[in-house]
Amino acid sequence: MITFPSAPQHVLVTGGTGFIGQALIKELLANQHQVTVLSRNVQKAQALFKGKVQAISHLADFKPNTPITAVINLAGARILGKPWTAKQKAVLRASRIQLTQTLIDWMAQQTTKPPVLLSASAIGYYGIQRQGDQTALTETSPPQAIFMSELCQDWEKTALQAQSYGVKVATMRFGVVLGQGGALPMMLLPVKLGVGGRMGTGQQWMSWIHLEDLLQALAHAWSELVNNPNAAKAYNFTAPEVVTQEQFVKTAAGVLKRPSFFPTPAWPVKLLLGEQADLLLEGQKVIPQALTQKGFKFKYPTMRSALEAICG
């Protein structure tokens, strides 16, 4: 069980019906926390959690000044899939930045502010890293002037506005999250079919984290905000071992006992996905410095240990 700050707490969660959100809420409920989910689909949220959560479609549905102990903001439209047209970029910004701004505006109106805001971001904040560059990127590494980086920058800046109302804020820069769901099943499918192999050069960095470690890291960041006046304002939610895409495929093939010698050229990926192909063909070597400096211990620090746990 994940160790959150002591119960009972009343937690507001956005993005609660997503892959990470569902796992988080199950752990919050197991810790006896009261959970309210902000969701466009109230019926889906209530059904997912068997009526154990309060589900609202608008923050105005709260009774005035309902006391909230923590806000965990995970909402955001899926970034990989649809081409990044101007329309799709606007959708991605609205689902992250506009929704976060709505949260901040709601906080501003409350007589009693939520003490803590934990807001999602992504390691896309750092842009892309040249292949062969061994530089480890930490929370203080600079962003870049490309779309995925600017999206994360604006998302974080919006969340940090809550500090002006006395709310303690931490942004969580997620790497690739591995678990029973999310992106991993599709990542493993070619390997399971025996046609796995490197993508492009295969030397692009892959910074990742096991879902269970992500949830414990979230609990750690929450506790730090509550108890440490000098708590970090940004955390890399990535495992200490960074692998190349080729190493990931070979490790997965070893765990699944399948071959891994069918490469995917870069050009069809670029043709199909355009600008967002960088998410697959480029990468970043991101390390969790803010977590490890505070003594955080990963249950799954290596790719092999994570995949063995997930794949059985």
C-alpha positions in Angstrom: 0.0 0.0 0.0 1.2 3.5 -0.8 1.9 5.6 2.3 0.1 9.0 2.0 -0.1 11.7 4.6 -2.2 10.5 7.5 -6.0 10.1 6.9 -8.5 11.4 6.8 -8.0 13.9 4.0 -10.4 15.4 1.4 -8.6 15.2 -1.9 -9.8 16.8 -5.2 -8.5 14.9 -8.2 -8.7 15.9 -11.9 -8.0 13.3 -14.5 -9.2 10.6 -12.1 -10.5 8.3 -14.8 -7.2 8.0 -16.6 -4.5 5.4 -16.2 -2.6 7.1 -13.4 -5.7 8.7 -11.9 -7.5 5.4 -11.4 -4.6 3.8 -9.7 -4.1 6.9 -7.5 -7.7 7.0 -6.4 -7.8 3.4 -5.5 -4.8 4.0 -3.2 -6.3 7.1 -1.7 -9.5 5.2 -0.9 -7.5 2.3 0.6 -5.9 5.0 2.9 -9.4 6.1 4.0 -9.2 9.4 2.2 -12.3 11.2 1.0 -12.0 11.8 -2.8 -13.8 14.1 -5.1 -13.2 13.6 -8.8 -13.6 16.5 -11.3 -14.7 14.7 -14.5 -16.6 15.5 -17.7 -18.2 12.1 -17.3 -19.7 11.9 -13.8 -21.4 8.6 -14.4 -18.2 6.9 -15.6 -16.3 8.2 -12.6 -18.9 6.9 -10.2 -19.1 3.5 -11.9 -15.3 3.1 -12.0 -15.0 3.6 -8.2 -18.3 1.9 -7.3 -19.8 5.0 -5.8 -17.0 5.4 -3.3 -16.0 8.9 -4.7 -18.0 12.1 -5.2 -17.9 13.0 -8.9 -18.6 16.5 -10.1 -18.5 18.0 -13.6 -17.9 21.6 -12.5 -16.1 23.1 -9.6 -19.3 25.2 -9.0 -20.9 21.9 -7.9 -19.0 22.1 -4.7 -20.8 23.6 -1.7 -19.2 27.0 -1.0 -15.9 26.7 0.9 -15.9 23.0 1.1 -12.6 22.2 2.9 -10.1 20.4 0.6 -6.8 19.2 2.0 -5.1 18.6 -1.3 -5.6 19.1 -5.0 -4.0 16.5 -7.4 -4.2 17.8 -11.0 -3.7 15.0 -13.5 -6.0 16.1 -16.3 -4.7 16.3 -19.9 -5.7 15.0 -23.3 -3.6 12.1 -24.7 -0.6 13.7 -26.3 0.4 10.9 -28.7 -1.9 9.9 -31.5 -3.6 12.6 -33.4 -1.3 14.8 -35.6 -0.3 18.1 -33.9 -2.3 20.3 -36.1 -3.1 23.8 -34.9 -6.5 22.5 -33.8 -5.0 19.6 -31.9 -2.3 21.8 -30.2 -5.2 24.0 -29.0 -6.9 20.9 -27.6 -3.8 19.8 -25.8 -3.3 23.3 -24.3 -6.9 23.6 -23.2 -7.0 20.2 -21.5 -3.9 21.2 -19.5 -3.4 24.9 -19.2 -7.0 26.1 -19.3 -8.2 23.4 -16.9 -5.4 24.3 -14.5 -6.3 28.0 -14.8 -9.9 27.0 -13.9 -8.6 25.3 -10.7 -6.5 28.4 -9.8 -9.4 30.7 -10.3 -11.6 28.5 -8.1 -8.9 28.4 -5.4 -8.8 32.2 -5.5 -12.5 32.4 -4.6 -12.3 30.1 -1.6 -12.2 31.5 1.9 -10.2 28.5 3.0 -7.6 27.5 0.4 -6.4 24.0 -0.3 -3.0 23.8 1.4 -1.4 21.7 -1.3 -1.5 21.4 -5.1 0.3 18.6 -6.9 0.1 19.3 -10.6 1.2 17.0 -13.4 3.7 17.9 -16.1 6.0 15.8 -18.2 9.7 15.4 -19.0 8.8 16.9 -22.4 9.6 20.1 -20.4 13.2 19.5 -21.4 12.6 19.3 -25.1 14.7 16.8 -26.9 18.3 15.7 -26.3 20.8 15.0 -29.0 21.5 11.3 -29.4 24.8 10.3 -27.8 24.6 13.2 -25.3 25.3 11.6 -21.9 24.3 14.7 -19.9 21.9 13.8 -17.1 19.0 16.3 -17.0 17.8 17.4 -13.5 15.0 19.6 -12.3 17.2 22.6 -12.9 18.0 21.8 -16.6 16.6 24.4 -19.0 13.6 23.9 -21.3 13.5 24.5 -25.1 11.6 26.6 -27.5 9.6 23.7 -29.1 6.0 22.8 -28.7 6.1 20.0 -26.2 8.5 21.9 -24.0 6.5 25.2 -24.2 3.3 23.2 -23.4 4.8 21.9 -20.2 6.3 25.3 -19.3 3.0 27.1 -19.6 1.2 24.2 -17.7 3.7 24.6 -14.8 3.6 28.4 -14.8 -0.2 28.2 -14.5 -0.1 25.8 -11.6 2.5 27.9 -9.8 0.0 30.8 -9.7 -1.6 29.1 -6.7 1.4 30.1 -4.6 0.1 33.7 -4.6 -2.9 32.4 -2.6 -0.7 30.7 0.0 -1.1 27.2 -1.6 2.1 25.1 -1.7 2.7 23.8 -5.2 4.8 21.0 -6.7 4.9 20.1 -10.4 5.5 16.4 -11.3 7.3 15.8 -14.6 6.3 12.3 -15.6 8.5 10.1 -17.7 7.0 7.1 -19.5 4.8 5.3 -16.9 4.9 1.5 -17.0 2.1 -0.6 -15.6 -0.9 -2.7 -16.5 -2.3 -0.1 -18.9 -1.2 3.2 -20.3 1.4 3.1 -23.1 3.1 -0.1 -22.1 0.8 -2.7 -23.7 1.2 -1.0 -27.1 4.9 -0.7 -26.6 5.2 -4.4 -25.8 2.8 -5.6 -28.6 5.5 -5.9 -31.4 7.8 -7.8 -29.0 5.0 -10.2 -28.0 4.3 -10.7 -31.7 8.0 -11.5 -32.3 8.6 -8.4 -34.5 10.1 -6.1 -31.9 13.3 -4.2 -32.5 14.9 -0.8 -32.3 13.0 2.3 -33.6 15.1 4.6 -35.7 18.6 4.4 -34.3 17.4 2.9 -31.0 19.9 5.1 -29.2 17.3 7.7 -28.1 17.0 7.9 -24.3 13.9 6.5 -22.6 13.2 7.9 -19.1 10.5 5.9 -17.4 9.0 5.0 -14.0 6.9 2.1 -12.7 3.4 3.2 -11.8 3.8 2.0 -8.2 6.9 4.1 -7.8 5.1 7.1 -9.3 2.3 6.9 -6.7 4.8 6.6 -3.9 6.8 9.5 -5.3 3.6 11.5 -5.4 2.9 10.7 -1.7 6.5 11.7 -1.0 6.1 15.1 -2.7 2.8 15.6 -0.9 4.5 14.9 2.5 7.4 17.2 1.6 5.0 20.1 0.8 3.2 19.6 4.1 6.2 19.2 6.3 9.2 20.9 4.7 9.2 24.7 4.1 12.0 24.2 1.6 10.3 21.5 -0.4 11.1 21.2 -4.1 8.8 22.9 -6.5 9.4 20.5 -9.4 10.1 16.7 -9.4 11.3 14.4 -12.1 9.1 11.3 -11.8 11.6 8.9 -13.5 13.5 5.9 -12.4 17.2 6.2 -11.6 18.1 3.9 -14.5 17.7 5.5 -17.9 17.8 3.2 -20.9 17.9 3.6 -24.7 15.0 2.5 -26.7 17.0 -0.4 -28.0 17.8 -1.5 -24.5 14.2 -1.3 -23.6 13.2 -3.6 -26.4 16.0 -6.1 -25.7 15.1 -6.2 -22.0 11.4 -6.6 -22.8 12.3 -9.4 -25.3 14.4 -11.1 -22.6 11.6 -10.9 -20.0 9.0 -12.2 -22.6 11.4 -14.7 -24.2 10.8 -13.3 -27.6 13.2 -12.1 -30.4 14.0 -8.4 -30.9 15.7 -8.0 -34.3 13.1 -6.3 -36.5 14.0 -2.6 -36.7 11.5 0.2 -37.5 13.0 2.9 -39.8 12.6 6.5 -38.6 11.1 7.8 -41.9 7.7 6.2 -41.8 7.3 7.2 -38.1 8.1 10.8 -39.1 5.7 10.6 -42.1 2.9 9.3 -40.0 3.3 11.5 -36.9 5.1 14.6 -38.1 6.3 16.8 -35.2 5.2 14.4 -32.5 7.5 11.7 -33.9 10.1 13.4 -31.7 8.4 11.7 -28.7 9.4 8.3 -30.1 12.6 9.0 -32.1 14.2 11.5 -29.7 14.4 11.4 -25.9 15.9 12.8 -22.8 18.2 11.3 -20.1 16.2 12.6 -17.1 17.2 11.6 -13.5 15.1 12.0 -10.4 17.5 14.2 -8.5 14.9 16.0 -6.3 13.6 12.6 -5.1 16.9 10.8 -4.5 18.4 13.8 -2.7 15.7 13.4 -0.1 16.4 9.6 0.3 13.5 8.4 -1.8 13.9 4.6 -2.5 12.5 3.1 -5.7 10.9 -0.3 -5.5 11.7 -0.8 -9.3 14.9 1.1 -10.0 15.8 -0.9 -13.2 13.9 -1.6 -16.3 14.2 -5.4 -15.9 12.8 -5.3 -12.4 9.9 -3.2 -13.5 9.0 -5.4 -16.6 9.4 -8.6 -14.6 6.9 -7.3 -12.1 4.4 -6.1 -14.7 4.7 -9.1 -17.1 4.9 -11.7 -14.4 
